[in-house]
Amino acid sequence: MIVSTAPTSLRRRGSPLEAYRRLAKRFGHTKTAMVLFRRSVPVGDRFVSKISGGRHTLVGIVVPTLILLHTGRQSGKHYETPLMYLPLGNSFVIAGSNWGRTDHPAWSANLLAHPDATVVAAGQRIAVRARLVTPEERQELWPRLVETWPAFTTYAARASDREIRVFILERAQR
């Protein structure tokens, strides 16, 4: 299982980092956060991941973050998308919240068309195969996603005309 690479002393309750995490999770609910971070955070995450050899991301100190390498459903181009994830054994759970926008994120349509992808997390490149969760899995996993990033409840309310897609990225045998 891959989880936060922050030192244990920084993950302690009461540490300055923990206070920052709580503040970021509260701010994540706001429309201001959506406007400010929708474009800037992915750029920062890709940059930090690249210079750290995939070991870190910009927001990785707040929530577990991976870089999803996927193929465009129409273009066939390769894309790198930073996403918050929930560790699930040797798999990763990701949600297509799109910051609560009314449309699904492009990467989720790409995974539906081309489920074979690669994840970069904690310095490891891992071949994965994506699949949508079943209704039963969603019932179990959604509360855990919300516990990791509480703003998912706000995003789901904003995107009320659609159900946020939740995927499990399982390690692939390639």
Residue pairs with C-beta under 8 A, 6 or more apart in sequence:
1 87
1 89
1 90
2 64
2 66
2 87
2 92
2 121
2 122
2 124
3 64
3 87
3 122
4 11
4 60
4 61
4 64
5 55
5 56
5 60
5 122
6 17
6 60
6 61
9 15
10 17
10 18
10 61
11 17
11 18
12 18
17 61
20 61
20 62
21 61
21 62
24 59
24 62
25 62
25 149
25 150
25 151
26 150
27 33
28 149
28 150
28 151
28 154
29 150
29 151
29 154
33 151
34 99
34 100
37 99
38 99
41 58
41 59
41 82
42 81
42 82
44 58
44 59
45 57
45 58
45 59
45 60
45 65
45 67
45 82
46 67
46 80
46 82
47 58
48 56
48 57
48 58
48 60
49 55
49 56
49 57
49 67
49 82
49 120
52 123
53 123
54 67
54 120
54 121
54 122
54 123
54 124
54 125
55 122
55 123
57 65
57 66
57 67
57 82
58 65
58 82
59 65
59 82
59 84
63 84
63 148
63 149
64 84
64 85
64 86
64 87
64 121
64 148
65 82
65 83
65 84
65 85
65 121
66 82
66 83
66 85
66 92
66 94
66 119
66 120
66 121
67 80
67 81
67 82
67 83
67 119
67 120
67 121
68 80
68 81
68 82
68 83
68 94
68 107
68 117
68 118
68 119
68 169
69 78
69 79
69 80
69 117
69 118
69 119
69 120
70 78
70 79
70 81
70 107
70 110
70 111
70 114
70 117
70 118
71 77
71 78
71 79
71 110
71 113
71 114
71 116
71 117
72 78
72 79
72 106
72 110
73 109
73 110
73 112
73 113
73 114
79 106
79 107
79 110
81 105
81 107
83 94
83 107
84 94
84 95
84 148
84 149
85 92
85 93
85 94
85 121
85 169
86 92
86 93
86 94
86 141
86 144
86 145
86 148
87 93
88 141
88 168
90 170
90 171
91 128
91 168
91 169
91 170
91 171
92 119
92 121
92 128
92 168
92 169
93 133
93 141
93 144
93 145
93 166
93 167
93 168
93 169
94 166
94 167
94 169
95 145
95 152
95 164
95 165
95 166
95 167
96 104
96 105
96 107
96 108
96 164
96 165
96 166
96 167
97 105
97 152
97 155
97 156
97 159
97 164
98 104
98 105
98 155
98 159
98 164
99 155
100 154
100 155
100 156
100 157
100 158
100 159
101 158
101 159
102 158
102 159
102 161
102 162
103 162
104 162
104 165
108 165
108 167
111 117
111 130
111 167
112 132
115 129
115 130
115 131
116 127
116 128
116 129
116 130
116 172
116 174
117 127
117 128
117 129
117 130
117 169
118 125
118 126
118 127
118 128
119 125
119 126
119 128
119 169
120 126
126 171
127 171
127 172
127 174
128 169
128 170
128 171
128 172
129 169
129 170
129 172
130 167
130 168
130 169
130 170
131 167
131 168
131 170
132 165
132 166
132 167
133 141
133 166
133 167
133 168
137 166
137 168
138 166
141 166
142 152
142 166
145 152
145 166
146 152
146 153
152 164
155 164
156 164
